[in-house]
């Protein structure tokens, strides 16, 4: 599997978790995954390399909007 940790994802892609989550709020948006190949998918899908979206994993982990830094 080619999935990254959230920390590694942020190192490689810059930005913030808040910007990733905001992108997931757009209807029909493709959102980033923790895939080292830079895959983007629908929020609840899995990329061809077996990685889930960053936003979905944050939800599964129980993060709330106010927990995610800008």
C-alpha positions as CSV (number, residue, x, y, z in Angstrom):
1,X,0.0,0.0,0.0
2,X,1.2,3.5,-0.8
3,X,-0.7,5.5,1.9
4,X,1.0,8.3,3.8
5,X,0.5,9.5,7.3
6,X,-1.3,12.9,7.7
7,X,2.0,14.5,8.7
8,X,3.8,13.2,5.7
9,X,0.9,14.2,3.4
10,X,1.2,17.8,4.7
11,X,5.0,17.8,4.3
12,X,4.7,16.7,0.7
13,X,1.7,18.8,-0.4
14,X,1.8,21.9,1.8
15,X,-1.4,23.6,2.7
16,X,-3.4,22.8,5.8
17,X,-5.9,20.2,7.0
18,X,-8.6,22.9,7.0
19,X,-8.1,23.6,3.3
20,X,-8.4,19.9,2.5
21,X,-11.6,19.6,4.5
22,X,-13.0,22.8,2.9
23,X,-12.4,21.4,-0.5
24,X,-14.5,18.3,0.5
25,X,-17.5,20.5,1.2
26,X,-17.9,21.4,-2.5
27,X,-20.6,19.3,-4.2
28,X,-19.1,16.6,-6.4
29,X,-15.5,17.6,-5.6
30,X,-12.7,15.2,-5.9
31,X,-10.7,15.3,-2.7
32,X,-7.1,14.4,-1.9
33,X,-6.1,11.0,-0.4
34,X,-3.2,10.0,1.7
35,X,-1.8,8.3,-1.4
36,X,1.9,8.9,-2.3
37,X,0.7,9.0,-5.9
38,X,-1.4,12.1,-5.3
39,X,-4.7,10.5,-6.2
40,X,-8.0,12.4,-5.8
41,X,-11.3,10.6,-5.3
42,X,-14.9,11.1,-4.2
43,X,-15.1,11.6,-0.5
44,X,-16.1,8.1,0.5
45,X,-14.2,6.2,-2.2
46,X,-10.8,4.4,-2.1
47,X,-8.1,5.2,-4.6
48,X,-6.6,2.4,-6.9
49,X,-3.7,2.2,-4.4
50,X,-6.0,1.5,-1.4
51,X,-5.9,4.9,0.2
52,X,-8.9,6.8,1.6
53,X,-9.5,10.6,1.5
54,X,-7.9,12.8,4.1
55,X,-11.3,14.3,5.0
56,X,-13.0,11.0,5.6
57,X,-10.1,9.7,7.8
58,X,-10.4,12.9,9.9
59,X,-14.1,12.2,10.3
60,X,-13.5,8.6,11.2
61,X,-11.0,9.7,13.8
62,X,-13.6,11.9,15.4
63,X,-12.2,15.4,14.5
64,X,-14.7,18.2,14.7
65,X,-14.4,21.4,12.6
66,X,-13.0,23.4,15.5
67,X,-10.3,20.7,16.0
68,X,-8.8,21.4,12.6
69,X,-6.3,24.2,12.4
70,X,-6.3,26.7,9.6
